[in-house]
């Protein structure tokens, strides 16, 4: 029994030591102005080795993009959330320069999302997929959903 407990603790410690943390947020969740339609992504390294991240905010739509950051926005329709068709073209430039995070380091990114869609007065949610595996030996990871509401139509 003692061996099982020790192995479980070692596995939990190894997993945390070799992982990443991501947190998505918005400054406001009641949106009355287009300028408030942006998300903030914070990435923290919990791994012993280096974690490589792009210096620039290189991102695109979840289903169309092979870059480092992919965004997904859904609008509430009746009682469930549905993907919104992409409303803008996002130029995908190759990743040229990389930042290096060490154990305990953090890096933050800000993504404006106002030009991606025609936002109606409705409830929405957004998340980001971080494709760590492009430059690291780390699994890709989704952020948690962040919920927001547009109080009026925003073109």
PyMOL commands that set and color helices and strands:
alter all, ss='L'
color gray80, all
select helices_A, chain A and resi 2-17+34-36+132-134
alter helices_A, ss='H'
color red, helices_A
select strands_A, chain A and resi 20-25+30-31+38-45+51-54+59-61+69-77+80-83+98-101+106-112+122-130+141-142+146-150
alter strands_A, ss='S'
color yellow, strands_A
deselect
rebuild
show_as cartoon
